Amino acid sequence: MFDIPSLTLFTAAFWVLILTPGSDTLYVLTRGIAQGKHAGFMSALGVTLGIFVHTLAAAFGLALVLQTSVLAFLIVKYVGALYLLYLGIKTLKDHSSVTLASEHKPRQLRVLFGQGVVSNVTNPKVALFFLAFLPQFVHPEHGHVPVQMIVLGLIFAFFGVVYLSGVGV
């Protein structure tokens, strides 16, 4: 289903993405600092479930596009690549500082988990990112496009939860 060069490139790309701080990392870090390691861990699990929701949406949405038109899939793929380049350039040019604010009121772990899911799922940048990122590593000629995207998303989510759990704890 995947060739070694594609998986190697995917692995390198997702580690760069995972290690680049964003709203998910800040959310998990803030919860871990403010409320302890269990809160940080549950927040990481919630964010990761949100990542999987985006993976499923991208997989089945793009599968419908591919079934409709190979040209439309290629357009989505190349527009996605341009969007990723834009995000990279924007990130390199951003020199803003980050501050962490802590809440002193402890929250239940299931609430933190739910907030992690909601904060990730409702972030349109994450949805656009997954629509742009995953297709770059899918090979329609190998068939089963949704399965390929789900496998890639699961790999991303697994290492994402490992990293975010470390951040939260």
DSSP file (Angstrom, degrees, kcal/mol; ACC not computed):
  #  RESIDUE AA STRUCTURE BP1 BP2  ACC     N-H-->O    O-->H-N    N-H-->O    O-->H-N    TCO  KAPPA ALPHA  PHI   PSI    X-CA   Y-CA   Z-CA
    1    1 A M              0   0    0      0, 0.0     2,-0.4     0, 0.0   138,-0.2   0.000 360.0 360.0 360.0 -41.8    0.0    0.0    0.0
    2    2 A F        -     0   0    0    136,-0.1     2,-0.3   140,-0.0   136,-0.1  -0.925 360.0-137.5-121.4 146.8    2.9    2.4    0.8
    3    3 A D     >  -     0   0    0     -2,-0.4     4,-2.3     1,-0.1     5,-0.2  -0.689  27.1-111.8 -98.5 160.2    6.4    2.5   -0.5
    4    4 A I  H  > S+     0   0    0     -2,-0.3     4,-2.6     1,-0.2     5,-0.2   0.891 114.2  52.0 -59.6 -45.4    9.4    3.1    1.7
    5    5 A P  H  > S+     0   0    0      0, 0.0     4,-2.4     0, 0.0    -1,-0.2   0.913 111.6  47.5 -60.5 -40.2   10.3    6.5    0.3
    6    6 A S  H  > S+     0   0    0      2,-0.2     4,-2.8     1,-0.2    -2,-0.2   0.925 113.7  46.7 -65.7 -44.2    6.7    7.8    0.9
    7    7 A L  H  X S+     0   0    0     -4,-2.3     4,-2.6     2,-0.2    -1,-0.2   0.877 112.0  51.4 -65.8 -36.4    6.6    6.5    4.4
    8    8 A T  H  X S+     0   0    0     -4,-2.6     4,-2.4    -5,-0.2    -2,-0.2   0.937 112.8  44.8 -64.5 -46.0   10.0    7.9    5.2
    9    9 A L  H  X S+     0   0    0     -4,-2.4     4,-2.7    -5,-0.2    -2,-0.2   0.910 113.5  50.8 -64.3 -42.1    9.0   11.4    3.9
   10   10 A F  H  X S+     0   0    0     -4,-2.8     4,-3.0     2,-0.2     5,-0.2   0.921 110.5  49.7 -60.0 -44.6    5.6   11.1    5.8
   11   11 A T  H  X S+     0   0    0     -4,-2.6     4,-1.9     2,-0.2    -2,-0.2   0.925 112.6  46.1 -62.0 -46.1    7.5   10.2    9.0
   12   12 A A  H  X S+     0   0    0     -4,-2.4     4,-1.8     1,-0.2    -1,-0.2   0.923 114.9  48.1 -62.4 -43.7    9.9   13.1    8.7
   13   13 A A  H  X S+     0   0    0     -4,-2.7     4,-2.1     1,-0.2    -2,-0.2   0.917 111.0  48.8 -65.6 -43.8    7.1   15.6    7.8
   14   14 A F  H  X S+     0   0    0     -4,-3.0     4,-3.0     1,-0.2    -1,-0.2   0.852 108.9  53.4 -70.7 -29.8    4.8   14.5   10.6
   15   15 A W  H  X S+     0   0    0     -4,-1.9     4,-2.4    -5,-0.2    -1,-0.2   0.903 108.3  50.2 -68.1 -38.0    7.6   14.8   13.2
   16   16 A V  H  X S+     0   0    0     -4,-1.8     4,-0.8    -5,-0.2    -2,-0.2   0.928 114.9  45.1 -60.9 -42.5    8.3   18.3   12.1
   17   17 A L  H  < S+     0   0    0     -4,-2.1     3,-0.5     2,-0.2    -2,-0.2   0.909 113.0  48.6 -67.7 -43.2    4.6   19.1   12.4
   18   18 A I  H  < S+     0   0    0     -4,-3.0    -1,-0.2     1,-0.2    -2,-0.2   0.902 113.0  47.8 -64.6 -40.5    4.2   17.3   15.8
   19   19 A L  H  < S+     0   0    0     -4,-2.4    -1,-0.2    -5,-0.2    -2,-0.2   0.614  90.3  94.1 -79.3 -11.4    7.2   19.1   17.3
   20   20 A T  S  < S-     0   0    0     -4,-0.8     5,-0.2    -3,-0.5     2,-0.0  -0.724  84.7-120.5 -81.8 118.6    6.1   22.5   16.0
   21   21 A P        +     0   0    0      0, 0.0     2,-0.2     0, 0.0    -2,-0.1  -0.311  47.3 151.4 -63.7 138.9    4.2   24.2   18.8
   22   22 A G     >  -     0   0    0     -4,-0.1     4,-2.4    -2,-0.0     5,-0.2  -0.739  61.9 -65.9-146.0-165.0    0.6   25.1   18.1
   23   23 A S  H  > S+     0   0    0     -2,-0.2     4,-2.4     1,-0.2     5,-0.2   0.864 129.1  52.7 -63.7 -36.5   -2.7   25.6   19.8
   24   24 A D  H  > S+     0   0    0      2,-0.2     4,-2.5     1,-0.2     5,-0.2   0.938 110.8  46.8 -64.3 -45.6   -2.9   21.8   20.7
   25   25 A T  H  > S+     0   0    0      1,-0.2     4,-2.8     2,-0.2     5,-0.2   0.918 113.8  48.3 -62.1 -44.0    0.5   21.8   22.3
   26   26 A L  H  X S+     0   0    0     -4,-2.4     4,-2.6     2,-0.2    -1,-0.2   0.890 110.8  51.4 -65.0 -38.8   -0.2   25.0   24.2
   27   27 A Y  H  X S+     0   0    0     -4,-2.4     4,-2.3    -5,-0.2    -2,-0.2   0.956 114.5  42.1 -61.5 -50.1   -3.6   23.7   25.4
   28   28 A V  H  X S+     0   0    0     -4,-2.5     4,-2.5     1,-0.2    -2,-0.2   0.916 115.7  49.5 -65.0 -43.6   -2.0   20.4   26.7
   29   29 A L  H  X S+     0   0    0     -4,-2.8     4,-2.6    -5,-0.2     5,-0.2   0.918 111.1  49.5 -61.8 -44.5    1.0   22.2   28.2
   30   30 A T  H  X S+     0   0    0     -4,-2.6     4,-2.8    -5,-0.2     5,-0.3   0.918 112.2  47.6 -62.2 -44.2   -1.2   24.7   30.0
   31   31 A R  H  X S+     0   0    0     -4,-2.3     4,-2.5    -5,-0.2     5,-0.3   0.903 112.7  49.5 -64.8 -40.6   -3.4   22.0   31.5
   32   32 A G  H  X S+     0   0    0     -4,-2.5     4,-1.5     7,-0.2    -2,-0.2   0.916 115.7  42.1 -64.3 -43.1   -0.4   20.0   32.6
   33   33 A I  H  < S+     0   0    0     -4,-2.6    -2,-0.2    -5,-0.2    -1,-0.2   0.929 121.5  40.1 -68.5 -46.0    1.2   23.0   34.3
   34   34 A A  H  < S+     0   0    0     -4,-2.8    -2,-0.2    -5,-0.2    -3,-0.2   0.833 133.3  17.2 -75.2 -33.5   -1.9   24.3   35.8
   35   35 A Q  H  < S-     0   0    0     -4,-2.5     4,-0.3     1,-0.3     3,-0.2   0.399 107.7-102.9-128.3   2.5   -3.6   21.1   36.9
   36   36 A G     X  -     0   0    0     -4,-1.5     4,-2.2    -5,-0.3    -1,-0.3  -0.262  46.6 -56.1 102.2 173.4   -1.0   18.3   36.9
   37   37 A K  H  > S+     0   0    0      1,-0.2     4,-2.5     2,-0.2     5,-0.2   0.824 127.1  54.6 -65.7 -35.0    0.1   15.4   34.9
   38   38 A H  H  > S+     0   0    0      2,-0.2     4,-2.5     1,-0.2    -1,-0.2   0.913 110.3  47.6 -66.5 -39.7   -3.3   13.6   34.8
   39   39 A A  H  > S+     0   0    0     -4,-0.3     4,-2.2     2,-0.2    -7,-0.2   0.908 112.6  49.4 -65.0 -42.0   -4.9   16.7   33.4
   40   40 A G  H  X S+     0   0    0     -4,-2.2     4,-2.0   128,-0.4   128,-0.2   0.907 111.9  48.5 -62.8 -42.1   -2.2   17.1   30.8
   41   41 A F  H  X S+     0   0    0     -4,-2.5     4,-2.2   127,-0.3    -2,-0.2   0.925 112.2  47.4 -65.7 -45.7   -2.5   13.4   29.8
   42   42 A M  H  X S+     0   0    0     -4,-2.5     4,-2.2     1,-0.2    -1,-0.2   0.872 110.8  52.5 -65.1 -35.8   -6.3   13.6   29.5
   43   43 A S  H  X S+     0   0    0     -4,-2.2     4,-2.5    -5,-0.2    -1,-0.2   0.904 108.5  51.3 -63.9 -40.5   -6.0   16.8   27.5
   44   44 A A  H  X S+     0   0    0     -4,-2.0     4,-2.1     1,-0.2    -2,-0.2   0.899 109.4  49.9 -63.3 -41.3   -3.5   15.0   25.1
   45   45 A L  H  X S+     0   0    0     -4,-2.2     4,-2.0     2,-0.2    -1,-0.2   0.906 110.8  50.0 -64.2 -40.7   -5.9   12.1   24.6
   46   46 A G  H  X S+     0   0    0     -4,-2.2     4,-1.9     2,-0.2    -2,-0.2   0.929 110.4  48.6 -63.1 -46.0   -8.8   14.5   23.8
   47   47 A V  H  X S+     0   0    0     -4,-2.5     4,-1.9     1,-0.2    -1,-0.2   0.901 110.4  52.9 -60.3 -40.8   -6.7   16.4   21.3
   48   48 A T  H  X S+     0   0    0     -4,-2.1     4,-2.0     1,-0.2    -1,-0.2   0.875 105.2  53.0 -66.4 -37.3   -5.7   13.2   19.7
   49   49 A L  H  X S+     0   0    0     -4,-2.0     4,-2.0     1,-0.2    -1,-0.2   0.899 107.6  53.2 -62.7 -38.1   -9.3   12.0   19.3
   50   50 A G  H  X S+     0   0    0     -4,-1.9     4,-2.1     1,-0.2    -2,-0.2   0.896 105.6  53.7 -60.9 -40.1   -9.9   15.3   17.6
   51   51 A I  H  X S+     0   0    0     -4,-1.9     4,-2.1     1,-0.2    -1,-0.2   0.900 107.7  50.5 -60.4 -41.2   -7.0   14.5   15.2
   52   52 A F  H  X S+     0   0    0     -4,-2.0     4,-2.5     2,-0.2    -1,-0.2   0.874 106.3  54.9 -67.5 -35.7   -8.6   11.2   14.4
   53   53 A V  H  X S+     0   0    0     -4,-2.0     4,-2.3     1,-0.2    -1,-0.2   0.928 109.4  47.6 -60.5 -44.6  -12.0   12.9   13.7
   54   54 A H  H  X S+     0   0    0     -4,-2.1     4,-2.6     1,-0.2     5,-0.2   0.876 109.4  54.5 -64.0 -37.1  -10.2   15.2   11.2
   55   55 A T  H  X S+     0   0    0     -4,-2.1     4,-3.0     2,-0.2    -2,-0.2   0.940 109.6  46.1 -61.4 -47.4   -8.5   12.1    9.6
   56   56 A L  H  X S+     0   0    0     -4,-2.5     4,-2.6     2,-0.2     5,-0.4   0.913 112.9  50.0 -63.0 -42.4  -11.8   10.4    9.1
   57   57 A A  H  X S+     0   0    0     -4,-2.3     4,-2.1     1,-0.2     5,-0.3   0.922 114.5  44.2 -62.5 -43.6  -13.4   13.6    7.6
   58   58 A A  H  X S+     0   0    0     -4,-2.6     4,-2.6     2,-0.2     5,-0.3   0.923 113.5  51.6 -66.1 -43.6  -10.4   14.0    5.2
   59   59 A A  H  X S+     0   0    0     -4,-3.0     4,-1.5    -5,-0.2    -2,-0.2   0.942 118.3  34.3 -61.3 -50.0  -10.3   10.4    4.3
   60   60 A F  H  X S+     0   0    0     -4,-2.6     4,-1.6     2,-0.2    -1,-0.2   0.837 118.0  52.3 -79.9 -31.4  -14.0   10.0    3.4
   61   61 A G  H  X S+     0   0    0     -4,-2.1     4,-1.6    -5,-0.4    -2,-0.2   0.935 114.3  42.3 -66.3 -45.8  -14.4   13.5    2.0
   62   62 A L  H  X S+     0   0    0     -4,-2.6     4,-2.7    -5,-0.3    -2,-0.2   0.804 108.6  59.9 -72.8 -27.9  -11.4   13.2   -0.4
   63   63 A A  H  X S+     0   0    0     -4,-1.5     4,-2.4    -5,-0.3    -1,-0.2   0.900 105.1  49.8 -64.1 -38.3  -12.5    9.6   -1.3
   64   64 A L  H  X S+     0   0    0     -4,-1.6     4,-1.6     2,-0.2    -2,-0.2   0.910 110.8  49.5 -64.7 -41.0  -15.8   11.1   -2.6
   65   65 A V  H  X S+     0   0    0     -4,-1.6     4,-2.9     1,-0.2     8,-0.3   0.924 111.4  49.3 -62.4 -43.9  -13.8   13.7   -4.6
   66   66 A L  H  < S+     0   0    0     -4,-2.7    -2,-0.2     1,-0.2    -1,-0.2   0.892 108.8  52.1 -64.1 -39.8  -11.6   11.0   -6.0
   67   67 A Q  H  < S+     0   0    0     -4,-2.4    -1,-0.2     1,-0.2    -2,-0.2   0.842 114.1  45.1 -64.7 -31.4  -14.6    8.8   -7.0
   68   68 A T  H  < S-     0   0    0     -4,-1.6     2,-0.3     1,-0.3    -2,-0.2   0.912 132.1  -8.8 -76.6 -44.7  -16.0   11.9   -8.8
   69   69 A S     X  -     0   0    0     -4,-2.9     4,-1.8    -5,-0.1    -1,-0.3  -0.913  40.4-153.9-162.4 126.2  -12.9   13.0  -10.6
   70   70 A V  H  > S+     0   0    0     -2,-0.3     4,-2.3     2,-0.2     5,-0.2   0.873 105.5  55.3 -65.3 -36.9   -9.2   12.2  -10.6
   71   71 A L  H  > S+     0   0    0      1,-0.2     4,-2.4     2,-0.2    -1,-0.2   0.909 105.6  51.2 -62.2 -42.6   -8.6   15.7  -11.8
   72   72 A A  H  > S+     0   0    0     -7,-0.2     4,-2.5     1,-0.2    -1,-0.2   0.900 109.1  51.3 -62.6 -39.5  -10.5   17.2   -8.8
   73   73 A F  H  X S+     0   0    0     -4,-1.8     4,-2.5    -8,-0.3    -2,-0.2   0.921 110.2  48.8 -62.5 -43.5   -8.4   15.0   -6.4
   74   74 A L  H  X S+     0   0    0     -4,-2.3     4,-2.6     2,-0.2     5,-0.2   0.884 110.1  51.5 -64.0 -38.2   -5.2   16.3   -8.1
   75   75 A I  H  X S+     0   0    0     -4,-2.4     4,-2.8     2,-0.2     5,-0.3   0.942 111.3  47.1 -63.0 -46.9   -6.4   19.9   -7.7
   76   76 A V  H  X S+     0   0    0     -4,-2.5     4,-2.3     1,-0.2    -2,-0.2   0.904 112.5  51.4 -59.6 -41.1   -7.1   19.3   -4.0
   77   77 A K  H  X S+     0   0    0     -4,-2.5     4,-1.9     2,-0.2    -2,-0.2   0.925 114.0  41.5 -63.7 -45.5   -3.7   17.7   -3.6
   78   78 A Y  H  X S+     0   0    0     -4,-2.6     4,-2.1     2,-0.2    -2,-0.2   0.868 114.2  50.7 -74.7 -35.8   -1.8   20.6   -5.3
   79   79 A V  H  X S+     0   0    0     -4,-2.8     4,-2.3    -5,-0.2    -1,-0.2   0.900 110.5  52.1 -64.4 -38.8   -3.9   23.3   -3.6
   80   80 A G  H  X S+     0   0    0     -4,-2.3     4,-2.3    -5,-0.3    -2,-0.2   0.894 107.0  51.7 -62.2 -40.9   -3.1   21.5   -0.3
   81   81 A A  H  X S+     0   0    0     -4,-1.9     4,-2.1     1,-0.2    -1,-0.2   0.909 110.0  49.1 -63.2 -41.6    0.6   21.5   -1.1
   82   82 A L  H  X S+     0   0    0     -4,-2.1     4,-2.4     2,-0.2    -2,-0.2   0.896 109.7  52.1 -63.8 -39.9    0.5   25.3   -1.7
   83   83 A Y  H  X S+     0   0    0     -4,-2.3     4,-2.6     2,-0.2    -2,-0.2   0.907 108.1  51.2 -62.5 -41.8   -1.4   25.8    1.6
   84   84 A L  H  X S+     0   0    0     -4,-2.3     4,-2.3     2,-0.2    -1,-0.2   0.896 109.7  50.0 -63.1 -39.9    1.3   23.8    3.4
   85   85 A L  H  X S+     0   0    0     -4,-2.1     4,-2.5     2,-0.2     5,-0.2   0.920 110.0  51.0 -62.3 -43.3    4.0   26.0    1.9
   86   86 A Y  H  X S+     0   0    0     -4,-2.4     4,-2.7     1,-0.2    -2,-0.2   0.925 110.2  49.0 -59.1 -46.2    2.0   29.1    2.9
   87   87 A L  H  X S+     0   0    0     -4,-2.6     4,-2.5     1,-0.2    -1,-0.2   0.902 111.1  50.6 -61.7 -40.8    1.8   27.8    6.5
   88   88 A G  H  X S+     0   0    0     -4,-2.3     4,-2.1     2,-0.2    -2,-0.2   0.925 112.6  44.9 -63.0 -45.1    5.5   27.0    6.6
   89   89 A I  H  X S+     0   0    0     -4,-2.5     4,-1.8     2,-0.2    -2,-0.2   0.911 113.4  51.0 -66.0 -42.1    6.5   30.5    5.3
   90   90 A K  H  X S+     0   0    0     -4,-2.7     4,-1.1    -5,-0.2    -2,-0.2   0.905 110.2  49.9 -61.9 -41.6    4.0   32.1    7.8
   91   91 A T  H  < S+     0   0    0     -4,-2.5     3,-0.4     1,-0.2    -1,-0.2   0.905 109.6  50.7 -63.7 -42.3    5.4   30.1   10.7
   92   92 A L  H  < S+     0   0    0     -4,-2.1    -1,-0.2     1,-0.2    -2,-0.2   0.837 113.3  45.8 -65.0 -32.2    9.0   31.1    9.8
   93   93 A K  H  < S+     0   0    0     -4,-1.8     2,-0.5    -5,-0.1    -1,-0.2   0.637  89.1 101.3 -85.5 -14.9    8.0   34.8    9.6
   94   94 A D     <  +     0   0    0     -4,-1.1    -4,-0.0    -3,-0.4    -3,-0.0  -0.596  37.7 169.0 -78.6 121.2    6.0   34.8   12.9
   95   95 A H        +     0   0    0     -2,-0.5    -1,-0.1     2,-0.0    -4,-0.0   0.074  28.5 134.1-117.0  21.7    8.0   36.3   15.7
   96   96 A S        -     0   0    0      1,-0.1     2,-0.2     0, 0.0    -2,-0.0  -0.349  52.4-121.8 -73.7 155.4    5.3   36.6   18.3
   97   97 A S        -     0   0    0     -2,-0.0     2,-0.4     2,-0.0    -1,-0.1  -0.608  17.0-135.2 -95.8 158.7    5.8   35.5   21.9
   98   98 A V        -     0   0    0     -2,-0.2     2,-0.4     2,-0.0     0, 0.0  -0.934  18.1-172.9-115.8 134.0    3.8   32.9   23.7
   99   99 A T        -     0   0    0     -2,-0.4     2,-0.5     2,-0.0    -2,-0.0  -0.966  15.5-139.7-125.2 146.3    2.6   33.2   27.3
  100  100 A L        -     0   0    0     -2,-0.4     2,-0.5   -71,-0.0    -2,-0.0  -0.892  12.4-164.3-105.8 129.6    0.9   30.6   29.4
  101  101 A A        -     0   0    0     -2,-0.5     2,-0.4     2,-0.0   -67,-0.1  -0.943  10.5-152.3-111.2 133.1   -2.1   31.5   31.6
  102  102 A S        -     0   0    0     -2,-0.5     2,-0.4   -69,-0.1   -71,-0.1  -0.808   5.8-143.2-107.8 147.3   -3.1   29.1   34.3
  103  103 A E        -     0   0    0     -2,-0.4    -2,-0.0   -73,-0.2     0, 0.0  -0.869   3.1-155.8-100.8 138.8   -6.5   28.6   35.8
  104  104 A H  S    S+     0   0    0     -2,-0.4    -1,-0.1     2,-0.1    -2,-0.0   0.646  70.2  92.8 -88.9 -15.1   -6.5   27.9   39.5
  105  105 A K  S    S-     0   0    0      1,-0.0    -2,-0.1     0, 0.0     2,-0.0  -0.701  76.7-134.7 -82.2 113.9   -9.9   26.1   39.4
  106  106 A P        -     0   0    0      0, 0.0     2,-0.3     0, 0.0    -2,-0.1  -0.361  19.2-152.3 -68.2 148.5   -9.3   22.3   38.9
  107  107 A R        -     0   0    0     -2,-0.0     2,-0.1   -72,-0.0     5,-0.0  -0.871  23.3 -96.9-120.3 154.0  -11.5   20.6   36.3
  108  108 A Q     >  -     0   0    0     -2,-0.3     4,-2.0     1,-0.1     3,-0.4  -0.368  33.2-120.8 -66.9 148.3  -12.6   17.0   36.1
  109  109 A L  H  > S+     0   0    0      1,-0.2     4,-2.4     2,-0.2     5,-0.2   0.864 112.1  53.8 -62.0 -37.4  -10.5   14.8   33.8
  110  110 A R  H  > S+     0   0    0      1,-0.2     4,-2.4     2,-0.2    -1,-0.2   0.850 107.5  52.1 -67.8 -31.0  -13.5   14.0   31.5
  111  111 A V  H  > S+     0   0    0     -3,-0.4     4,-2.6     2,-0.2    -1,-0.2   0.916 109.9  48.3 -67.7 -42.6  -14.1   17.7   31.1
  112  112 A L  H  X S+     0   0    0     -4,-2.0     4,-2.2     2,-0.2    -2,-0.2   0.892 110.8  51.4 -64.2 -39.3  -10.5   18.3   30.1
  113  113 A F  H  X S+     0   0    0     -4,-2.4     4,-2.1     2,-0.2    -2,-0.2   0.948 111.9  46.7 -60.3 -49.1  -10.7   15.3   27.6
  114  114 A G  H  X S+     0   0    0     -4,-2.4     4,-2.8     1,-0.2    -2,-0.2   0.886 110.6  52.1 -61.7 -40.3  -13.9   16.8   26.1
  115  115 A Q  H  X S+     0   0    0     -4,-2.6     4,-3.0     2,-0.2    -1,-0.2   0.881 107.9  52.8 -64.4 -37.0  -12.3   20.2   25.9
  116  116 A G  H  X S+     0   0    0     -4,-2.2     4,-1.6     2,-0.2    -2,-0.2   0.922 111.7  45.5 -62.6 -44.0   -9.3   18.7   24.1
  117  117 A V  H  X S+     0   0    0     -4,-2.1     4,-3.1     2,-0.2     5,-0.3   0.957 116.3  45.1 -62.4 -50.7  -11.6   17.1   21.5
  118  118 A V  H  X S+     0   0    0     -4,-2.8     4,-2.4     1,-0.2    -2,-0.2   0.905 110.6  52.9 -63.2 -43.0  -13.7   20.2   21.0
  119  119 A S  H  < S+     0   0    0     -4,-3.0    -1,-0.2    -5,-0.2    -2,-0.2   0.866 116.9  39.6 -63.5 -33.8  -10.7   22.5   20.8
  120  120 A N  H >< S+     0   0    0     -4,-1.6     3,-1.3    -5,-0.2    -2,-0.2   0.931 116.4  47.6 -79.4 -47.0   -9.1   20.4   18.1
  121  121 A V  H 3< S+     0   0    0     -4,-3.1    -2,-0.2     1,-0.3    -3,-0.2   0.845 112.5  49.7 -65.3 -34.2  -12.3   19.5   16.1
  122  122 A T  T 3< S+     0   0    0     -4,-2.4    -1,-0.3    -5,-0.3    -2,-0.2   0.421  84.7 102.0 -87.6   3.5  -13.5   23.1   16.0
  123  123 A N    X>  -     0   0    0     -3,-1.3     4,-1.5     1,-0.2     3,-0.9  -0.772  56.3-164.0 -88.2 106.7  -10.2   24.4   14.8
  124  124 A P  H 3> S+     0   0    0      0, 0.0     4,-2.6     0, 0.0     5,-0.2   0.786  86.3  63.7 -63.9 -25.7  -10.7   25.0   11.0
  125  125 A K  H 3> S+     0   0    0      2,-0.2     4,-2.4     1,-0.2     5,-0.1   0.883 101.8  50.1 -64.0 -37.1   -6.9   25.3   10.5
  126  126 A V  H <> S+     0   0    0     -3,-0.9     4,-2.6     2,-0.2     5,-0.2   0.922 110.5  49.4 -67.1 -43.6   -6.6   21.6   11.6
  127  127 A A  H  X S+     0   0    0     -4,-1.5     4,-2.1     1,-0.2    -2,-0.2   0.940 114.0  45.3 -60.4 -47.2   -9.3   20.5    9.2
  128  128 A L  H  X S+     0   0    0     -4,-2.6     4,-1.7     1,-0.2    -1,-0.2   0.891 111.2  54.6 -62.9 -38.8   -7.6   22.4    6.4
  129  129 A F  H  X S+     0   0    0     -4,-2.4     4,-3.3    -5,-0.2     5,-0.2   0.942 109.2  45.8 -61.4 -47.6   -4.3   21.1    7.4
  130  130 A F  H  X S+     0   0    0     -4,-2.6     4,-1.4     1,-0.2    -1,-0.2   0.873 111.3  52.7 -66.0 -35.7   -5.4   17.4    7.2
  131  131 A L  H  < S+     0   0    0     -4,-2.1    -1,-0.2    -5,-0.2    -2,-0.2   0.822 118.5  38.3 -65.0 -29.4   -7.1   18.0    3.9
  132  132 A A  H  < S+     0   0    0     -4,-1.7     4,-0.4    -3,-0.2    -2,-0.2   0.843 120.3  42.9 -87.7 -36.4   -3.8   19.4    2.6
  133  133 A F  H >< S+     0   0    0     -4,-3.3     3,-1.2    -5,-0.2     4,-0.4   0.955 107.0  51.2 -81.2 -53.7   -1.3   17.1    4.3
  134  134 A L  G >< S+     0   0    0     -4,-1.4     3,-2.0     1,-0.3     4,-0.3   0.872 102.1  59.1 -59.7 -42.1   -2.6   13.6    4.0
  135  135 A P  G >  S+     0   0    0      0, 0.0     3,-1.1     0, 0.0    -1,-0.3   0.757  91.3  71.6 -61.5 -21.0   -3.3   13.5    0.3
  136  136 A Q  G <  S+     0   0    0     -3,-1.2    -2,-0.2    -4,-0.4    -3,-0.1   0.739 105.7  38.4 -64.4 -19.9    0.4   14.3   -0.4
  137  137 A F  G <  S+     0   0    0     -3,-2.0     2,-0.4    -4,-0.4    -1,-0.2   0.270  94.6 102.1-115.4   8.8    1.2   10.8    0.7
  138  138 A V    <   -     0   0    0     -3,-1.1     3,-0.1    -4,-0.3     7,-0.1  -0.770  54.5-156.4 -96.8 139.4   -1.7    8.9   -0.8
  139  139 A H    >   -     0   0    0     -2,-0.4     3,-2.3  -138,-0.2     4,-0.3  -0.882   3.5-168.4-115.7  97.3   -1.3    6.9   -4.0
  140  140 A P  G >  S+     0   0    0      0, 0.0     3,-1.8     0, 0.0    -1,-0.1   0.807  85.7  65.9 -56.4 -29.8   -4.7    6.6   -5.7
  141  141 A E  G 3  S+     0   0    0      1,-0.3     3,-0.1    -3,-0.1    -3,-0.0   0.711  94.4  58.8 -67.0 -17.8   -3.3    4.0   -8.1
  142  142 A H  G <  S-     0   0    0     -3,-2.3    -1,-0.3     1,-0.2  -140,-0.0   0.513 106.9-138.0 -85.1  -5.7   -2.8    1.6   -5.1
  143  143 A G  S <  S+     0   0    0     -3,-1.8    -1,-0.2    -4,-0.3    -4,-0.2  -0.017  73.2  77.6  76.3 175.9   -6.5    1.8   -4.4
  144  144 A H     >  +     0   0    0      3,-0.1     4,-2.5     1,-0.1     5,-0.2   0.898  51.1 177.2  50.6  53.2   -8.4    2.1   -1.1
  145  145 A V  H  > S+     0   0    0      1,-0.2     4,-2.5     2,-0.2     5,-0.2   0.898  76.5  51.0 -55.0 -46.1   -7.7    5.9   -0.7
  146  146 A P  H  > S+     0   0    0      0, 0.0     4,-2.5     0, 0.0    -1,-0.2   0.908 110.5  49.7 -60.8 -38.7   -9.8    6.1    2.5
  147  147 A V  H  > S+     0   0    0      2,-0.2     4,-2.6     1,-0.2    -2,-0.2   0.926 110.1  50.5 -65.0 -43.7   -7.8    3.2    4.0
  148  148 A Q  H  X S+     0   0    0     -4,-2.5     4,-2.4     1,-0.2    -1,-0.2   0.930 113.0  46.2 -58.2 -45.4   -4.5    4.8    3.1
  149  149 A M  H  X S+     0   0    0     -4,-2.5     4,-2.7     2,-0.2    -2,-0.2   0.886 111.8  50.6 -67.5 -38.1   -5.5    8.1    4.7
  150  150 A I  H  X S+     0   0    0     -4,-2.5     4,-2.7    -5,-0.2    -1,-0.2   0.917 110.3  49.9 -66.2 -42.3   -6.8    6.4    7.8
  151  151 A V  H  X S+     0   0    0     -4,-2.6     4,-2.3     2,-0.2    -2,-0.2   0.939 113.0  46.5 -60.9 -46.2   -3.6    4.5    8.3
  152  152 A L  H  X S+     0   0    0     -4,-2.4     4,-2.5     1,-0.2    -2,-0.2   0.914 113.0  50.0 -61.5 -42.4   -1.6    7.6    7.8
  153  153 A G  H  X S+     0   0    0     -4,-2.7     4,-2.9     1,-0.2    -2,-0.2   0.876 109.4  51.0 -64.2 -37.8   -3.8    9.5   10.2
  154  154 A L  H  X S+     0   0    0     -4,-2.7     4,-2.7     2,-0.2    -1,-0.2   0.897 110.2  49.2 -66.4 -39.9   -3.5    6.7   12.8
  155  155 A I  H  X S+     0   0    0     -4,-2.3     4,-2.1     2,-0.2     5,-0.3   0.947 113.9  46.3 -62.1 -47.5    0.3    6.8   12.6
  156  156 A F  H  X S+     0   0    0     -4,-2.5     4,-2.2     1,-0.2    -2,-0.2   0.931 114.4  47.8 -59.1 -47.5    0.2   10.6   13.0
  157  157 A A  H  X S+     0   0    0     -4,-2.9     4,-2.8     2,-0.2     5,-0.2   0.890 108.9  54.3 -64.2 -40.4   -2.3   10.3   15.9
  158  158 A F  H  X S+     0   0    0     -4,-2.7     4,-1.9     1,-0.2    -1,-0.2   0.958 114.9  38.0 -59.4 -52.0   -0.2    7.6   17.7
  159  159 A F  H  X S+     0   0    0     -4,-2.1     4,-2.4     1,-0.2    -1,-0.2   0.816 114.0  57.7 -71.7 -27.9    3.0    9.6   17.7
  160  160 A G  H  X S+     0   0    0     -4,-2.2     4,-3.2    -5,-0.3     5,-0.2   0.923 107.7  45.9 -64.2 -44.0    1.0   12.8   18.4
  161  161 A V  H  X S+     0   0    0     -4,-2.8     4,-2.3     2,-0.2     5,-0.2   0.862 111.1  53.2 -69.3 -34.0   -0.4   11.3   21.5
  162  162 A V  H  X S+     0   0    0     -4,-1.9     4,-1.7    -5,-0.2    -2,-0.2   0.958 115.5  40.1 -61.9 -49.2    3.0   10.1   22.6
  163  163 A Y  H  X S+     0   0    0     -4,-2.4     4,-2.1     2,-0.2    -2,-0.2   0.950 117.3  47.1 -65.5 -50.1    4.5   13.5   22.2
  164  164 A L  H  X S+     0   0    0     -4,-3.2     4,-3.0     1,-0.2     5,-0.2   0.851 108.9  55.5 -64.0 -34.3    1.5   15.5   23.6
  165  165 A S  H  X S+     0   0    0     -4,-2.3     4,-2.5    -5,-0.2    -1,-0.2   0.914 107.9  49.1 -62.6 -41.5    1.3   13.1   26.6
  166  166 A G  H  < S+     0   0    0     -4,-1.7    -2,-0.2    -5,-0.2    -1,-0.2   0.904 112.4  48.2 -62.3 -41.0    5.0   13.9   27.3
  167  167 A V  H  < S+     0   0    0     -4,-2.1    -2,-0.2     1,-0.2    -1,-0.2   0.927 114.0  46.6 -63.7 -44.8    4.2   17.6   27.1
  168  168 A G  H  <        0   0    0     -4,-3.0  -128,-0.4     1,-0.3  -127,-0.3   0.850 360.0 360.0 -68.3 -35.7    1.2   17.3   29.3
  169  169 A V     <        0   0    0     -4,-2.5    -1,-0.3  -129,-0.2  -132,-0.2   0.468 360.0 360.0 -80.0 360.0    2.9   15.2   32.0
